[in-house]
């Protein structure tokens, strides 16, 4: 098959996020299919930006459409980038004539790419798949406070409804989104769930940690501290204030928290820890993706949390939790969602988000049980992620949908 995947924010290990299109495409190429990923020359998610035109990355063909640069995740610049990308996509078939797709996948987070994707699919008599990362426009309504009557939201709602009406299948990262989609026009038998996942090779060749990280972690191990780890974004949504307050209260129980990563809240959180003279919370600079396994192996347990948001009723699929499972460590999940991944995998404990008492009890319980019990929880998570969340499994599942619609 010839598979055309449209993702405004597509990336690669070299370029940075988003990684999902790259890893799925690698599996499809491995199975003998031809893949072309079409993305924009600028994305706020990437660490490195490509140039306009064709590029081959690790055997995957990309085509980059020239768009404007912008700052941050919100604002007029990003909206202009969306509309510019969509406008140029309408002329993509004339610009790039040497690829005749059998499958067209619209996968740009926001739903506007469904219009040019549908046009391209009709031109080549190809099947059309709408891939949903986040529910738009519901996400900006519930998280960003936009009114349903806002012109931008109305345009997005038209696009979402159009997608459900004209697609051959919807592939959703969110496991419980089907009811919302059916209420907006999707036929029940067109819904498929393909979650996020991990790349096994990242764990076979991890990179060593920087000296600063190794020094602190070895000191904590030598002092026989019970180390809670967090690896990821330090943003408002991650609700790190609460876990920091919990750990501060556990200073006499030999518990420490080590956070690695970056984000908009990191400086404020560091200043808070300094002002309150909290001695058992440590911040480390961000590290490379391939250094994450080396960091996680030092931990006794791992923490993931998110603020309470009604949007999570449709389920979650955070990459971080699958990395935690690969590390074979017990997990504390302080996320209220339509699915409970830690419970499904029996690999840790659930605590109500922003509930100091419950998060404290979860940490203390994991500290007090035998190391063998913690090892068993970690092994449960590892077996679960290897069975359901490796990209070779996810790529084949996605391919099976393409071959049967």
Secondary structure by P-SEA (a helix, b strand, c coil): cbbbbbbccccccccccccaaaaaaaaaaaabbbbbbbbccccccccccccccccccccbbbbbcbbbbbcccccaaaaaaaaaaaaaaaacccccccccccbbbbccccccaaaaaaaaaaaacbbbbbbbccccccccccccccccccaaaaaaaaaaaaaaacccccccccccaaaaaaaaccccccbbbbbbbcccccccbbbbccaaaaaaaaaaaaaccbbbbbbccccccccaaaaaaaaaaaccccbbbbbbbcccaaaaaaaaaaaaccccbbbbccccccaaaaaaaaccbbbbbbccccccccccccaaaaaaaaacbbbbbccccccccccccccbbbbccccaaaaaaaaaaaaaccaaaaaaaaaaaaaaaaacccaaaaaaaaaaaaacc
